[in-house]
Amino acid sequence: PYIMSLEEIHESKNSIYLVLELLEGGELLNYISSNSGLTIRDYSKVMKCIIEALAYMAEKKIMHRDLKPDNMILKQKNKLEFCVLKLVDFGLATVYDIPEYLFKRCGTPGFVAPEVINAPSNENIHYNPKCDVFSAGAIFYVLLQKNKACKIDFKHPKLKKNKLALDLLMKMLENEPDKRISAKEALNHKFFADFDDNGMPIEHDSAIISNKFSEY
């Protein structure tokens, strides 16, 4: 439900036309820029949409490789709590276990994972869908600097307000892919627990939270 649907394909002599799902809510970045009163509950909904899409793609062995706010579109022109966020633009996507990638280094500076941007162009290198988890973490943090070296300041004052958000960020923005959290693991994080009337996360037993993914 969080990935743009391909409705039809029409082929002519010279072209292939893809009929895509109509999305009218605009880009995530524009929405965030024009709404100053967003809460931690709103950001939790955004990230859950993104990570659920990535978990589904990982099961299909697909990497997006260009995850950024521009490629997140709202289904309708509504508040986030009533709206679905869709992942779009699979122009750089690939199945991760094919013999060789057509493009080894790709993506958008500021969001691309270290193992992708540092991939040697003269070697047949492979990586996995956790590269998209890093990009999702960059979206979460909305920090566009020093991404290549993975030097991210976790001591920013805004991060101290929510320890669960900070903990998830650190796990998503882990420099080494082997140590980085997967999308499926991220969905079990306590940051995605229910929220109380004040917008604060309600902590649940980890077993209860993990059951939320069992039907996915």
N, CA, C and O of each residue as an XYZ file, in Angstrom:
864
protein
N       0.799     -1.230      0.000
C       0.000      0.000      0.000
C       0.833      1.282      0.000
O       0.292      2.362     -0.242
N       2.122      1.187      0.263
C       2.966      2.386      0.335
C       3.898      2.528     -0.867
O       4.889      3.255     -0.802
N       3.586      1.846     -1.944
C       4.334      1.956     -3.198
C       3.369      2.301     -4.314
O       2.300      1.700     -4.419
N       3.736      3.271     -5.159
C       2.873      3.657     -6.268
C       2.543      2.460     -7.152
O       3.421      1.665     -7.488
N       1.279      2.337     -7.522
C       0.830      1.199     -8.326
C       1.035      1.455     -9.820
O       0.858      2.571    -10.310
N       1.407      0.406    -10.515
C       1.453      0.427    -11.981
C       0.133     -0.153    -12.474
O      -0.133     -1.340    -12.280
N      -0.705      0.682    -13.116
C      -2.055      0.270    -13.496
C      -2.085     -0.446    -14.846
O      -2.708     -1.500    -14.979
N      -1.414      0.125    -15.843
C      -1.455     -0.449    -17.188
C      -0.147     -0.167    -17.916
O       0.602      0.735    -17.539
N       0.123     -0.945    -18.963
C       1.265     -0.714    -19.850
C       0.757     -0.725    -21.288
O       0.058     -1.650    -21.700
N       1.114      0.314    -22.053
C       0.740      0.386    -23.466
C       2.008      0.570    -24.294
O       2.852      1.407    -23.976
N       2.128     -0.206    -25.337
C       3.328     -0.175    -26.168
C       2.976      0.217    -27.596
O       2.078     -0.358    -28.212
N       3.699      1.204    -28.109
C       3.544      1.614    -29.503
C       4.801      1.208    -30.268
O       5.652      0.495    -29.737
N       4.915      1.653    -31.487
C       6.070      1.287    -32.296
C       7.363      1.827    -31.712
O       8.402      1.171    -31.783
N       7.304      3.022    -31.136
C       8.521      3.685    -30.669
C       8.576      3.912    -29.148
O       9.616      4.308    -28.622
N       7.478      3.667    -28.452
C       7.445      4.040    -27.036
C       6.700      3.012    -26.199
O       5.896      2.230    -26.706
N       6.991      3.036    -24.896
C       6.243      2.266    -23.908
C       5.656      3.259    -22.910
O       6.382      4.074    -22.340
N       4.342      3.192    -22.700
C       3.653      4.113    -21.807
C       3.223      3.372    -20.539
O       2.553      2.341    -20.600
N       3.620      3.912    -19.406
C       3.263      3.346    -18.113
C       2.154      4.194    -17.492
O       2.339      5.391    -17.271
N       1.024      3.592    -17.215
C      -0.083      4.283    -16.553
C       0.034      4.033    -15.061
O      -0.138      2.908    -14.592
N       0.332      5.102    -14.314
C       0.609      4.987    -12.887
C      -0.563      5.488    -12.049
O      -1.421      6.229    -12.530
N      -0.577      5.077    -10.815
C      -1.582      5.521     -9.862
C      -1.554      7.044     -9.719
O      -0.483      7.651     -9.692
N      -2.733      7.655     -9.627
C      -2.832      9.102     -9.465
C      -2.567      9.480     -8.010
O      -3.257      9.014     -7.103
N      -1.565     10.325     -7.799
C      -1.208     10.811     -6.465
C      -1.336     12.330     -6.466
O      -0.663     13.006     -7.244
N      -2.180     12.865     -5.614
C      -2.517     14.289     -5.672
C      -2.058     15.097     -4.462
O      -2.326     16.297     -4.388
N      -1.373     14.464     -3.516
C      -1.024     15.166     -2.282
C       0.279     15.934     -2.308
O       0.573     16.682     -1.376
N       1.071     15.763     -3.363
C       2.333     16.482     -3.457
C       3.479     15.767     -2.760
O       3.290     14.743     -2.103
N       4.688     16.336     -2.919
C       5.887     15.724     -2.361
C       5.946     15.890     -0.846
O       5.471     16.882     -0.293
N       6.537     14.900     -0.195
C       6.690     14.934      1.257
C       7.444     16.183      1.705
O       7.061     16.816      2.689
N       8.509     16.541      0.992
C       9.333     17.688      1.377
C       8.519     18.971      1.372
O       8.654     19.791      2.280
N       7.668     19.158      0.354
C       6.827     20.358      0.287
C       5.828     20.383      1.436
O       5.541     21.435      2.008
N       5.307     19.207      1.760
C       4.340     19.130      2.857
C       4.994     19.520      4.177
O       4.439     20.298      4.953
N       6.176     18.972      4.420
C       6.875     19.267      5.673
C       7.246     20.745      5.748
O       7.146     21.356      6.813
N       7.674     21.327      4.619
C       8.091     22.730      4.584
C       6.928     23.677      4.858
O       7.114     24.751      5.431
N       5.730     23.274      4.446
C       4.567     24.160      4.582
C       3.745     23.885      5.832
O       2.732     24.546      6.058
N       4.163     22.920      6.650
C       3.443     22.596      7.878
C       4.411     22.614      9.053
O       5.167     21.666      9.265
N       4.377     23.696      9.806
C       5.340     23.873     10.899
C       4.913     23.162     12.179
O       5.726     22.979     13.085
N       3.656     22.762     12.261
C       3.162     22.191     13.505
C       3.180     20.676     13.553
O       2.388     20.076     14.280
N       4.067     20.041     12.795
C       4.118     18.582     12.783
C       4.640     18.047     14.114
O       5.511     18.652     14.739
N       4.101     16.915     14.535
C       4.467     16.319     15.817
C       5.279     15.044     15.596
O       5.438     14.580     14.467
N       5.785     14.493     16.687
C       6.536     13.239     16.612
C       5.630     12.121     16.117
O       6.107     11.172     15.495
N       4.338     12.216     16.382
C       3.375     11.241     15.870
C       3.332     11.284     14.337
O       3.248     10.244     13.684
N       3.392     12.509     13.764
C       3.397     12.659     12.301
C       4.647     12.028     11.696
O       4.574     11.320     10.691
N       5.796     12.293     12.320
C       7.033     11.736     11.792
C       7.066     10.220     11.933
O       7.645      9.528     11.095
N       6.451      9.705     12.985
C       6.370      8.262     13.139
C       5.556      7.645     12.005
O       5.929      6.599     11.475
N       4.446      8.285     11.628
C       3.621      7.776     10.536
C       4.396      7.790      9.220
O       4.353      6.827      8.455
N       5.109      8.897      8.962
C       5.912      8.998      7.733
C       6.927      7.873      7.663
O       7.027      7.179      6.651
N       7.679      7.692      8.740
C       8.730      6.693      8.725
C       8.180      5.281      8.641
O       8.788      4.410      8.019
N       7.024      5.048      9.269
C       6.455      3.703      9.206
C       6.025      3.378      7.771
O       6.216      2.253      7.309
N       5.446      4.355      7.066
C       5.080      4.145      5.660
C       6.314      3.790      4.833
O       6.301      2.842      4.047
N       7.380      4.569      5.025
C       8.608      4.352      4.252
C       9.208      2.979      4.565
O       9.553      2.228      3.653
N       9.331      2.659      5.838
C      10.005      1.422      6.228
C       9.176      0.191      5.857
O       9.736     -0.846      5.502
N       7.851      0.297      5.937
C       7.031     -0.837      5.508
C       7.205     -1.082      4.011
O       7.236     -2.231      3.570
N       7.320     -0.001      3.224
C       7.580     -0.157      1.793
C       8.928     -0.837      1.566
O       9.051     -1.705      0.702
N       9.938     -0.441      2.343
C      11.270     -1.027      2.193
C      11.288     -2.489      2.625
O      11.975     -3.309      2.015
N      10.537     -2.819      3.672
C      10.478     -4.208      4.121
C       9.844     -5.090      3.041
O      10.297     -6.209      2.803
N       8.813     -4.586      2.401
C       8.162     -5.328      1.315
C       9.126     -5.519      0.147
O       9.220     -6.610     -0.416
N       9.846     -4.447     -0.215
C      10.808     -4.526     -1.317
C      11.941     -5.487     -1.004
O      12.390     -6.227     -1.879
N      12.406     -5.481      0.240
C      13.499     -6.373      0.627
C      13.096     -7.834      0.475
O      13.914     -8.671      0.094
N      11.824     -8.141      0.773
C      11.341     -9.501      0.581
C      11.374     -9.900     -0.896
O      11.528    -11.074     -1.233
N      11.227     -8.888     -1.776
C      11.264     -9.124     -3.220
C      12.677     -8.953     -3.793
O      12.874     -9.018     -5.006
N      13.663     -8.731     -2.898
C      15.068     -8.564     -3.271
C      15.301     -7.310     -4.119
O      16.186     -7.295     -4.975
N      14.516     -6.270     -3.885
C      14.609     -5.041     -4.674
C      15.197     -3.911     -3.838
O      14.818     -3.721     -2.682
N      16.130     -3.160     -4.433
C      16.684     -1.950     -3.832
C      16.207     -0.749     -4.655
O      16.259     -0.780     -5.884
N      15.748      0.293     -3.989
C      15.308      1.506     -4.683
C      16.504      2.331     -5.134
O      16.582      2.723     -6.299
N      17.419      2.594     -4.244
C      18.706      3.263     -4.477
C      18.604      4.761     -4.770
O      19.613      5.385     -5.099
N      17.427      5.344     -4.661
C      17.321      6.798     -4.802
C      16.235      7.326     -3.872
O      15.413      8.157     -4.256
N      16.254      6.833     -2.666
C      15.249      7.230     -1.687
C      15.558      8.636     -1.179
O      16.660      8.898     -0.698
N      14.587      9.534     -1.285
C      14.721     10.919     -0.852
C      13.318     11.508     -0.720
O      12.365     10.925     -1.238
N      13.165     12.654     -0.038
C      11.825     13.224      0.143
C      11.102     13.515     -1.169
O       9.873     13.460     -1.219
N      11.852     13.827     -2.240
C      11.227     14.096     -3.538
C      10.499     12.877     -4.085
O       9.562     13.009     -4.873
N      10.928     11.689     -3.666
C      10.338     10.447     -4.166
C       9.324      9.848     -3.201
O       8.991      8.666     -3.283
N       8.843     10.677     -2.291
C       7.769     10.273     -1.395
C       6.594     11.214     -1.664
O       6.690     12.417     -1.425
N       5.473     10.654     -2.168
C       4.328     11.448     -2.575
C       3.109     11.062     -1.742
O       2.862      9.883     -1.490
N       2.355     12.068     -1.321
C       1.131     11.822     -0.570
C      -0.003     11.463     -1.528
O      -0.128     12.052     -2.601
N      -0.816     10.508     -1.139
C      -1.918     10.049     -1.971
C      -2.958     11.150     -2.171
O      -3.385     11.395     -3.300
N      -3.370     11.814     -1.093
C      -4.350     12.896     -1.179
C      -3.838     14.140     -0.466
O      -2.844     14.100      0.260
N      -4.539     15.240     -0.690
C      -4.205     16.491     -0.023
C      -4.901     16.522      1.323
O      -5.944     17.156      1.488
N      -4.308     15.828      2.280
C      -4.887     15.703      3.614
C      -3.791     15.815      4.662
O      -2.605     15.847      4.331
N      -4.186     15.873      5.910
C      -3.219     15.797      6.982
C      -2.582     14.413      6.972
O      -3.186     13.444      6.512
N      -1.372     14.330      7.478
C      -0.642     13.059      7.458
C      -1.395     11.938      8.153
O      -1.322     10.785      7.728
N      -2.104     12.257      9.201
C      -2.792     11.202      9.946
C      -3.913     10.561      9.140
O      -4.348      9.454      9.457
N      -4.388     11.248      8.098
C      -5.461     10.711      7.258
C      -4.975     10.322      5.870
O      -5.778      9.965      5.009
N      -3.692     10.387      5.651
C      -3.169     10.231      4.296
C      -2.147      9.110      4.209
O      -1.473      8.782      5.185
N      -2.046      8.527      3.014
C      -1.076      7.469      2.748
C       0.095      8.052      1.971
O      -0.094      8.821      1.029
N       1.308      7.679      2.375
C       2.514      8.125      1.698
C       2.987      7.032      0.750
O       3.039      5.861      1.124
N       3.334      7.416     -0.487
C       3.704      6.442     -1.509
C       5.148      6.657     -1.969
O       5.589      7.787     -2.176
N       5.864      5.556     -2.121
C       7.217      5.579     -2.662
C       7.134      5.498     -4.182
O       6.466      4.617     -4.723
N       7.819      6.426     -4.882
C       7.741      6.489     -6.346
C       9.143      6.512     -6.956
O      10.141      6.523     -6.235
N       9.208      6.518     -8.276
C      10.429      6.686     -9.066
C      11.435      5.545     -8.851
O      12.363      5.650     -8.049
N      11.221      4.477     -9.579
C      12.095      3.306     -9.472
C      13.102      3.249    -10.633
O      13.516      2.169    -11.055
N      13.486      4.425    -11.137
C      14.397      4.479    -12.279
C      15.781      3.918    -11.998
O      16.458      3.474    -12.926
N      16.222      3.925    -10.738
C      17.544      3.394    -10.374
C      17.440      2.090     -9.583
O      18.446      1.579     -9.091
N      16.241      1.561     -9.464
C      16.049      0.339     -8.683
C      16.649     -0.870     -9.393
O      16.785     -0.891    -10.616
N      17.003     -1.868     -8.599
C      17.546     -3.099     -9.156
C      17.313     -4.253     -8.183
O      17.148     -4.038     -6.982
N      17.302     -5.457     -8.703
C      17.329     -6.645     -7.854
C      18.759     -6.794     -7.338
O      19.712     -6.701     -8.113
N      18.911     -7.022     -6.050
C      20.256     -6.912     -5.470
C      21.159     -8.104     -5.750
O      22.379     -7.976     -5.640
N      20.597     -9.276     -6.112
C      21.458    -10.447     -6.286
C      21.668    -10.837     -7.746
O      21.999    -11.987     -8.035
N      21.479     -9.881     -8.679
C      21.801    -10.156    -10.084
C      23.321    -10.214    -10.242
O      24.038     -9.706     -9.380
N      23.831    -10.817    -11.314
C      25.287    -10.976    -11.469
C      26.064     -9.661    -11.421
O      27.140     -9.605    -10.826
N      25.533     -8.599    -12.041
C      26.245     -7.314    -12.044
C      25.250     -6.178    -12.189
O      24.307     -6.259    -12.977
N      25.471     -5.105    -11.413
C      24.604     -3.935    -11.489
C      24.954     -3.096    -12.712
O      26.125     -2.936    -13.053
N      23.912     -2.557    -13.376
C      24.152     -1.639    -14.483
C      24.805     -0.355    -13.973
O      25.736      0.167    -14.587
N      24.307      0.148    -12.840
C      24.923      1.300    -12.170
C      25.319      0.865    -10.766
O      24.486      0.376    -10.002
N      26.594      1.044    -10.429
C      27.071      0.656     -9.098
C      26.962      1.812     -8.117
O      26.554      1.632     -6.970
N      27.330      3.000     -8.579
C      27.225      4.197     -7.755
C      26.095      5.057     -8.301
O      26.171      5.536     -9.432
N      25.059      5.255     -7.514
C      23.924      6.041     -7.972
C      23.172      6.571     -6.755
O      23.465      6.199     -5.619
N      22.214      7.432     -7.007
C      21.458      8.014     -5.914
C      21.671      9.512     -5.826
O      22.283     10.114     -6.709
N      21.165     10.114     -4.757
C      21.217     11.560     -4.565
C      22.143     11.904     -3.403
O      21.940     11.407     -2.295
N      23.158     12.743     -3.630
C      24.057     13.145     -2.538
C      23.253     13.679     -1.350
O      22.292     14.432     -1.512
N      23.671     13.269     -0.165
C      22.951     13.660      1.029
C      22.038     12.574      1.540
O      21.643     12.591      2.706
N      21.693     11.618      0.673
C      20.794     10.536      1.079
C      21.368      9.149      0.776
O      20.954      8.164      1.387
N      22.307      9.064     -0.152
C      22.825      7.768     -0.577
C      23.699      7.141      0.511
O      24.436      7.838      1.208
N      23.606      5.822      0.645
C      24.360      5.099      1.676
C      25.851      5.070      1.349
O      26.219      5.106      0.175
N      26.721      5.007      2.368
C      28.175      5.006      2.146
C      28.643      3.877      1.241
O      29.522      4.088      0.406
N      28.071      2.673      1.389
C      28.534      1.548      0.584
C      28.177      1.712     -0.892
O      28.785      1.076     -1.753
N      27.191      2.567     -1.188
C      26.809      2.823     -2.577
C      27.678      3.918     -3.185
O      28.234      3.746     -4.269
N      27.790      5.031     -2.493
C      28.542      6.161     -3.044
C      30.035      5.862     -3.085
O      30.753      6.441     -3.900
N      30.516      4.972     -2.226
C      31.938      4.621     -2.209
C      32.259      3.365     -3.006
O      33.399      2.900     -2.990
N      31.278      2.811     -3.697
C      31.502      1.591     -4.468
C      32.482      1.859     -5.614
O      32.257      2.782     -6.397
N      33.557      1.082     -5.733
C      34.500      1.272     -6.844
C      33.846      0.933     -8.177
O      33.259     -0.138     -8.330
N      33.946      1.834     -9.130
C      33.270      1.656    -10.416
C      33.909      0.572    -11.268
O      33.278      0.067    -12.197
N      35.158      0.202    -10.967
C      35.862     -0.802    -11.776
C      35.796     -2.205    -11.181
O      36.493     -3.107    -11.644
N      34.957     -2.397    -10.151
C      34.813     -3.710     -9.537
C      33.347     -4.144     -9.569
O      32.441     -3.312     -9.532
N      33.135     -5.430     -9.637
C      31.786     -5.977     -9.635
C      31.310     -6.128     -8.190
O      31.250     -7.233     -7.652
N      30.977     -5.002     -7.582
C      30.627     -4.978     -6.168
C      29.117     -5.138     -5.998
O      28.341     -4.724     -6.860
N      28.707     -5.744     -4.877
C      27.300     -5.900     -4.556
C      27.026     -5.357     -3.148
O      27.904     -5.357     -2.285
N      25.806     -4.903     -2.941
C      25.342     -4.511     -1.614
C      23.903     -5.010     -1.477
O      23.435     -5.765     -2.330
N      23.202     -4.609     -0.436
C      21.877     -5.184     -0.188
C      20.865     -4.096      0.167
O      21.239     -2.927      0.260
N      19.582     -4.454      0.368
C      18.545     -3.451      0.620
C      18.753     -2.578      1.844
O      18.021     -1.605      2.027
N      19.725     -2.893      2.687
C      19.991     -2.016      3.821
C      20.497     -0.641      3.382
O      20.492      0.305      4.169
N      20.936     -0.531      2.117
C      21.333      0.786      1.613
C      20.138      1.739      1.625
O      20.302      2.940      1.839
N      18.938      1.203      1.394
C      17.732      2.024      1.436
C      17.358      2.401      2.865
O      16.767      3.457      3.093
N      17.695      1.550      3.823
C      17.437      1.865      5.226
C      18.259      3.083      5.639
O      17.771      3.955      6.359
N      19.507      3.138      5.178
C      20.346      4.303      5.469
C      19.708      5.560      4.891
O      19.620      6.584      5.569
N      19.262      5.483      3.632
C      18.641      6.645      2.988
C      17.377      7.068      3.729
O      17.101      8.260      3.861
N      16.617      6.101      4.207
C      15.429      6.415      4.998
C      15.816      7.113      6.298
O      15.115      8.012      6.764
N      16.954      6.687      6.884
C      17.451      7.357      8.073
C      17.848      8.792      7.791
O      17.647      9.673      8.627
N      18.416      9.033      6.606
C      18.789     10.396      6.220
C      17.550     11.257      6.027
O      17.551     12.441      6.363
N      16.498     10.662      5.488
C      15.230     11.387      5.370
C      14.713     11.736      6.757
O      14.259     12.854      7.005
N      14.787     10.773      7.646
C      14.338     10.965      9.028
C      15.095     12.118      9.672
O      14.500     12.957     10.348
N      16.321     12.157      9.476
C      17.161     13.177     10.096
C      17.159     14.486      9.315
O      17.433     15.547      9.876
N      16.853     14.415      8.038
C      16.859     15.566      7.141
C      18.181     16.328      7.277
O      18.194     17.546      7.455
N      19.270     15.600      7.192
C      20.604     16.203      7.237
C      21.304     15.901      5.921
O      21.524     14.730      5.614
N      21.663     16.902      5.134
C      22.213     16.694      3.804
C      23.722     16.896      3.740
O      24.269     17.052      2.648
N      24.412     16.896      4.885
C      25.835     17.196      4.867
C      26.664     15.975      5.257
O      26.217     15.124      6.025
N      27.833     15.908      4.735
C      28.860     14.935      5.132
C      28.368     13.495      5.051
O      28.759     12.651      5.857
N      27.521     13.226      4.087
C      26.945     11.885      3.990
C      27.979     10.862      3.536
O      27.976      9.724      4.005
N      28.866     11.263      2.622
C      29.831     10.310      2.076
C      30.694      9.712      3.170
O      30.969      8.512      3.160
N      31.124     10.537      4.112
C      31.941     10.044      5.216
C      31.095      9.509      6.362
O      31.621      8.981      7.341
N      29.794      9.650      6.233
C      28.856      9.190      7.266
C      29.144      9.867      8.608
O      29.071      9.228      9.657
N      29.471     11.163      8.569
C      29.715     11.933      9.786
C      28.453     12.722     10.121
O      28.245     13.826      9.615
N      27.632     12.157     10.960
C      26.346     12.761     11.284
C      26.327     13.105     12.762
O      26.730     12.303     13.605
N      25.857     14.297     13.067
C      25.872     14.790     14.433
C      24.628     14.312     15.181
O      23.535     14.836     14.971
N      24.795     13.328     16.041
C      23.675     12.814     16.816
C      23.446     13.634     18.088
O      22.555     13.317     18.875
N      24.241     14.679     18.292
C      24.104     15.500     19.491
C      23.256     16.741     19.248
O      23.220     17.640     20.088
N      22.572     16.798     18.102
C      21.710     17.936     17.797
C      20.651     18.065     18.893
O      20.059     17.062     19.294
N      20.402     19.290     19.385
C      19.460     19.486     20.494
C      18.071     18.897     20.253
O      17.443     18.404     21.190
N      17.584     18.940     19.014
C      16.240     18.434     18.735
C      16.139     16.928     18.949
O      15.069     16.409     19.267
N      17.257     16.234     18.774
C      17.228     14.781     18.914
C      17.115     14.350     20.376
O      16.630     13.257     20.668
N      17.558     15.200     21.282
C      17.543     14.851     22.697
C      16.127     14.807     23.261
O      15.904     14.262     24.342
N      15.161     15.386     22.523
C      13.791     15.437     23.014
C      13.100     14.080     22.932
O      12.118     13.843     23.635
N      13.599     13.198     22.087
C      12.958     11.889     21.942
C      14.027     10.815     21.817
O      14.630     10.639     20.758
N      14.253     10.103     22.911
C      15.314      9.096     22.938
C      15.024      7.929     22.006
O      15.953      7.343     21.449
N      13.757      7.581     21.827
C      13.416      6.476     20.930
C      13.735      6.831     19.487
O      14.251      6.002     18.738
N      13.427      8.067     19.096
C      13.741      8.514     17.736
C      15.247      8.504     17.513
O      15.715      8.076     16.458
N      16.005      8.970     18.492
C      17.459      8.994     18.385
C      18.028      7.585     18.271
O      18.930      7.336     17.471
N      17.502      6.671     19.065
C      17.985      5.290     19.028
C      17.734      4.666     17.654
O      18.613      3.997     17.110
N      16.540      4.879     17.088
C      16.231      4.345     15.769
C      17.119      4.971     14.702
O      17.610      4.279     13.810
N      17.321      6.282     14.797
C      18.191      6.978     13.851
C      19.596      6.383     13.834
O      20.154      6.124     12.767
N      20.150      6.172     14.990
C      21.511      5.655     15.093
C      21.615      4.255     14.490
O      22.632      3.903     13.892
N      20.563      3.467     14.653
C      20.574      2.116     14.086
C      20.408      2.139     12.567
O      20.976      1.299     11.868
N      19.623      3.108     12.050
C      19.405      3.208     10.609
C      20.601      3.827      9.893
O      20.881      3.496      8.740
N      21.302      4.724     10.578
C      22.425      5.437      9.970
C      23.766      4.822     10.340
O      24.798      5.488     10.259
N      23.760      3.574     10.739
C      25.002      2.840     10.994
C      25.825      2.771      9.711
O      25.312      2.409      8.652
N      27.102      3.120      9.818
C      27.979      3.180      8.649
C      28.185      1.814      8.008
O      28.224      1.709      6.782
N      28.317      0.765      8.818
C      28.587     -0.576      8.302
C      27.274     -1.322      8.056
O      26.495     -1.509      8.991
N      27.011     -1.754      6.813
C      25.753     -2.434      6.488
C      25.476     -3.663      7.348
O      24.323     -3.931      7.685
N      26.530     -4.420      7.710
C      26.340     -5.630      8.505
C      25.780     -5.321      9.896
O      25.099     -6.152     10.496
N      26.071     -4.133     10.397
C      25.603     -3.740     11.723
C      24.320     -2.912     11.655
O      23.673     -2.696     12.680
N      23.946     -2.450     10.470
C      22.775     -1.592     10.298
C      21.489     -2.396     10.457
O      21.417     -3.554     10.044
N      20.498     -1.790     11.043
C      19.205     -2.437     11.220
C      18.536     -2.653      9.865
O      18.704     -1.837      8.959
N      17.789     -3.726      9.718
C      17.042     -3.961      8.486
C      15.684     -3.276      8.591
O      15.282     -2.846      9.672
N      14.976     -3.176      7.461
C      13.656     -2.548      7.480
C      12.691     -3.337      8.360
O      11.914     -2.753      9.115
N      12.742     -4.654      8.263
C      11.844     -5.485      9.061
C      12.138     -5.321     10.544
O      11.215     -5.259     11.356
N      13.417     -5.250     10.905
C      13.793     -5.044     12.300
C      13.368     -3.658     12.778
O      12.934     -3.494     13.918
N      13.497     -2.659     11.896
C      13.135     -1.288     12.258
C      11.655     -1.164     12.597
O      11.276     -0.384     13.471
N      10.821     -1.934     11.905
C       9.382     -1.887     12.175
C       9.043     -2.367     13.585
O       7.993     -2.017     14.123
N       9.914     -3.156     14.177
C       9.692     -3.651     15.530
C      10.190     -2.681     16.603
O      10.039     -2.938     17.798
N      10.783     -1.567     16.168
C      11.360     -0.634     17.130
C      10.265      0.063     17.943
O       9.163      0.296     17.446
N      10.580      0.383     19.175
C       9.600      0.998     20.078
C       9.161      2.387     19.620
O       8.141      2.895     20.086
N       9.920      3.009     18.713
C       9.502      4.312     18.195
C       8.149      4.225     17.497
O       7.409      5.208     17.450
N       7.823      3.054     16.955
C       6.565      2.874     16.247
C       5.471      2.302     17.145
O       4.478      1.761     16.658
N       5.659      2.425     18.463
C       4.601      2.019     19.382
C       3.448      3.020     19.298
O       3.543      4.030     18.601
N       2.380      2.737     20.001
C       1.249      3.660     20.022
C       1.630      4.939     20.761
O       2.593      4.961     21.527
N       0.856      6.011     20.521
C       1.114      7.294     21.161
C      -0.042      7.655     22.092
O      -1.197      7.315     21.832
N       0.287      8.342     23.171
C      -0.762      8.778     24.084
C      -1.364     10.093     23.603
O      -1.023     10.579     22.524
N      -2.268     10.673     24.408
C      -2.961     11.900     24.004
C      -2.029     13.096     23.896
O      -2.366     14.086     23.247
N      -0.871     13.018     24.519
C       0.107     14.105     24.457
C       1.127     13.902     23.340
O       2.076     14.675     23.209
N       0.923     12.853     22.531
C       1.831     12.612     21.421
C       3.115     11.914     21.811
O       4.070     11.894     21.035
N       3.154     11.338     23.009
C       4.351     10.644     23.461
C       4.189      9.148     23.227
O       3.092      8.613     23.391
N       5.283      8.456     22.840
C       5.192      7.013     22.595
C       4.829      6.238     23.858
O       5.336      6.520     24.944
N       3.939      5.254     23.697
C       3.586      4.359     24.794
C       4.387      3.085     24.612
O       4.217      2.386     23.614
N       5.249      2.776     25.549
C       6.111      1.614     25.412
C       5.319      0.334     25.663
O       4.543      0.234     26.613
N       5.540     -0.647     24.776
C       4.906     -1.948     24.895
C       5.978     -3.016     25.042
O       7.161     -2.768     24.809
N       5.550     -4.184     25.424
C       6.453     -5.320     25.434
C       6.913     -5.596     24.013
O       6.105     -5.542     23.085
N       8.193     -5.890     23.823
C       8.756     -6.072     22.486
C       8.069     -7.189     21.722
O       7.968     -7.124     20.497
N       7.595     -8.213     22.421
C       6.920     -9.324     21.745
C       5.611     -8.869     21.128
O       5.222     -9.327     20.054
N       4.922     -7.942     21.835
C       3.659     -7.419     21.304
C       3.927     -6.593     20.056
O       3.204     -6.705     19.065
N       4.971     -5.758     20.101
C       5.291     -4.935     18.953
C       5.674     -5.790     17.759
O       5.253     -5.498     16.640
N       6.465     -6.842     17.964
C       6.904     -7.667     16.864
C       5.736     -8.375     16.189
O       5.808     -8.702     15.004
N       4.660     -8.614     16.939
C       3.499     -9.285     16.356
C       2.802     -8.417     15.333
O       2.070     -8.932     14.488
N       3.014     -7.101     15.387
C       2.374     -6.205     14.426
C       2.874     -6.476     13.013
O       2.180     -6.180     12.040
N       4.061     -7.030     12.895
C       4.638     -7.293     11.565
C       4.306     -8.687     11.074
O       4.517     -8.983      9.898
N       3.798     -9.547     11.927
C       3.624    -10.946     11.562
C       2.626    -11.147     10.436
O       2.720    -12.122      9.691
N       1.658    -10.222     10.302
C       0.651    -10.351      9.266
C       1.052     -9.615      7.994
O       0.309     -9.636      7.013
N       2.222     -8.959      7.993
C       2.623     -8.140      6.845
C       2.897     -9.013      5.629
O       3.247     -8.500      4.567
